[in-house]
Amino acid sequence: MFTLTELGSRLRLAREEKSITLDQLQNVTRIQKRYLVAIEEGNYDILPGKFYARAFIKQYAEAVGLEPDLLFEEYKSEIPIAYDDNLPEQLSRTQSRRSVSPSSSKVMEMFPKIITAIFVLAILVLIWFLVIKYLDTSEKSSVNNNNSNGAVGIKESGDVAPPEDDKKDDTTSPEQEEESNTEEPVKQEISVDSASGDTTTYTLSNADKFEVEVKATNPGRSWVKIANGNNEILFQGELKDGAGQKFDLTADSKVYIRAGDSTKTEIYVNDELLEYELSNTVQNIYIQFQKKE
């Protein structure tokens, strides 16, 4: 048969196994430390009453992880019996549902340090923000001052002189005015009207003059015939090794050229080489001139 001292020893042993001090147990159960010591020693006489003894034992047991009902059953003949068990039950439910663990106690001890560290960190962040803002404001002010000093000059008379960049030379030289008024000349156009068999008809447009040159490649030779719009023969014969014939047909409207060997014959219209539309060796070329209006 266990004695009351053995019950107290059992409670104390459970508390020590969980590394719970009497001070910590007092904070959790809200039972004065001297009453907790009395329970461990089995000295129930100093407790406020018998029903408090049962309530305190139950709170103690729950806080250290023991089952109160099993303890009451095992020590029912040795624990003080109260006439009214309702009050201890209520006290137990409201006060002793929490248990103490070593980790929670360590966290509680560290909590003030954590709060202090967070407060210090917040102050450092605030100081950093204010310093950055001050430096940014100073930099913008310096840039504005430099811009204002460089943009505006003070004359000796006290008048404000416009910035050098704003001074524009409104005078325009005759050469510049002539360049602005001169339109880019329109390039002449040589288009193909028709191409069939060995005959090709071209049209010259967007040109102020009509100069035609027919020459042989170098080296090379070709028999050539050239006639104007009135079918007057301007040249008929052989050209060779870069030799050629050139005519100003601006007053005419058309020219006819027959090349005996087009691969050895080059035709220039206003110094622009005419590209053959056909690949025949012997070719008949007609070029019509549309005078520019």
GIZI-V736749 format. One record per backbone hydrogen bond with DSSP energy under -1.0 kcal/mol. CO is the residue of the C=O (numbers start at 0). NH is the residue of the N-H. If there is no record, write none. Layout:
CO | NH
CO | NH
This chain:
2 | 6
3 | 7
4 | 8
5 | 9
6 | 10
7 | 11
8 | 12
9 | 13
10 | 14
11 | 15
12 | 16
13 | 17
14 | 19
15 | 18
20 | 24
21 | 25
22 | 26
23 | 27
24 | 28
25 | 29
31 | 35
32 | 36
33 | 37
34 | 38
35 | 39
36 | 40
37 | 42
41 | 43
43 | 46
48 | 52
49 | 53
50 | 54
51 | 55
52 | 56
53 | 57
54 | 58
55 | 59
56 | 60
57 | 61
58 | 62
59 | 63
60 | 65
62 | 99
66 | 70
67 | 71
68 | 72
69 | 73
70 | 74
74 | 77
74 | 78
84 | 88
85 | 89
86 | 90
87 | 91
88 | 92
89 | 93
90 | 94
91 | 95
100 | 104
101 | 105
102 | 106
103 | 107
104 | 108
105 | 109
106 | 110
109 | 113
110 | 114
111 | 115
112 | 116
113 | 117
114 | 118
115 | 119
116 | 120
117 | 121
118 | 122
119 | 123
120 | 124
121 | 125
122 | 126
123 | 127
124 | 128
125 | 129
126 | 130
127 | 131
128 | 132
129 | 133
130 | 134
131 | 135
132 | 136
133 | 137
134 | 138
135 | 139
136 | 140
137 | 141
138 | 142
139 | 143
140 | 144
141 | 145
142 | 146
143 | 147
144 | 148
145 | 149
146 | 150
147 | 151
152 | 160
154 | 157
158 | 154
160 | 152
172 | 176
173 | 177
174 | 178
175 | 179
176 | 180
177 | 181
188 | 204
190 | 202
193 | 200
195 | 198
197 | 283
198 | 195
199 | 285
200 | 192
200 | 193
201 | 287
202 | 190
203 | 289
204 | 188
206 | 291
209 | 248
210 | 269
211 | 246
212 | 267
213 | 244
214 | 265
216 | 241
219 | 240
221 | 238
222 | 259
223 | 236
224 | 257
225 | 233
225 | 234
226 | 255
227 | 230
231 | 227
234 | 225
236 | 223
238 | 221
239 | 242
242 | 215
244 | 213
246 | 211
248 | 251
252 | 288
254 | 286
255 | 226
256 | 284
257 | 224
258 | 282
260 | 263
263 | 216
265 | 214
266 | 273
267 | 212
268 | 271
271 | 268
280 | 261
282 | 258
283 | 199
284 | 256
285 | 201
286 | 254
287 | 203
